[in-house]
Amino acid sequence: MKNSNQRPIWQKTLLGTATSVAMASVGVMGMAATASAEESFKLGFVTFLSGGASGPFGVPAAQGAEIVIKAINEGSLPAPYNTKGVNGLTLESVVVDEAGGPTKQVEEYRNLVQRQDVDAVIGYISSGDCLAIGPVAEEMKMFTIAFDCGTSRLFQEIEDPQYMFRTGLDAVADNVGAARYLAETRPDAVRIAGIQQNYAWGQDSWQDFTLAMAQLMPEAEIVNNQTPQLFQGSYSTEISALQTQRPDIVHSSMWGGDMESFTAQANVRGLLSQATAILTTGESGLHRFDGQAPNGTILGGRGPFGGFMPENDLSEWFTKAYVAEHGTPPSYPASKAAQAVLALKFAADSSGAEGVPSSEQLAAALKGAEFESVSGTVRMALAGGHQALQPMSYGEYHFENGEAELRNVRSYSGECVSAPDGYNAQQWIKEGFPGVDCN
């Protein structure tokens, strides 16, 4: 490869969202009815509740978690989670706004552990926040699940993790999957461009994608990559720069409001009639674009989430419950947050503890485990049992008669898009994916 240079339906629910913003001075809010300390398990849940990442991303994640927490306490989840509570304890949550950056989030994390006295933490969409929280979780010996952040450096920078887990995939799987989808569906594309948010997530994503393209589509040429600031909002300069390069494909790992704004602006400016966009986080806009993305735009959901969820009792229950509560199908941030809460219930119920499980008991139960989720069976098979291994899917956006759907969906096994455990992911790609299994 050559290098040349919604609608706001969410606003009507999660009433605590407005409350949480109003309570920003204290930074937390209660999400579930409180129970006595002896009967409850207290969870800190961190997601964007304000700023540009909240509406399309952070709030749906909170809504997904809220639905599962309510069902856990009612005992109304499908099997194998059809027992009340976590290890018989009422699940109580304290929700924290992820806005403010890594330094603020480390402060908020310490507050959750030391002042709020939580028993576990689930959270983090931003890769920068994850990189900051991981070492602190290990230092404070607090069982913590990252439900979304995708930087592949999370477990590269924690030697021998004990307390930090991630129940979703990393950016390597996103971008190897994107390259495989292009190789299968757009083999004649020769001019490849990109636009990525200028921080760890965007930088890692572009690196992994271009390395994978060099292996899978070696005749393609990388013609340009734009790196706007996070939450920049307006992309006229970047779109003009991309148009001058006449790309066939525009790859982007931008997420949330940034992804939606770029897509709408690039569509109006004609870039997306010249080139096909492949949006690694695009599924979160599936039911929000309302035709503002051209048909044929390639969307990913960072794994088998949202519109890519397989049919099983848990996904059918979750979709029905989410639609009933919020009037729209769950996007991938909602289903990834639901998956993390299910992982917590699995770990607590499997811990063998009497009463509230310790962080050590939760970690021992989840490490290397397999558990059922809205996305199918999750195997904690990477990073020494602390990172999920799951399939990756991509499909094309189509909008007709007011309805959006995914077409030409293709899925790749976890072993097809993720490096074997213990293997440096970038080296694995450069060496041509040794040990890969795409059957």
PyMOL commands that set and color helices and strands:
alter all, ss='L'
color gray80, all
select helices_A, chain A and resi 9-12+15-22+37-39+54-74+102-114+127-140+171-185+200-216+236-244+256-268+271-274+282-285+306-308+313-326+332-349+359-366+383-385+414-417+425-430
alter helices_A, ss='H'
color red, helices_A
select strands_A, chain A and resi 2-3+28-30+40-47+90-97+120-123+144-146+164-166+191-195+221-226+249-252+276-279+298-300+370-373+376-382+387-389+392-400+403-412
alter strands_A, ss='S'
color yellow, strands_A
deselect
rebuild
show_as cartoon
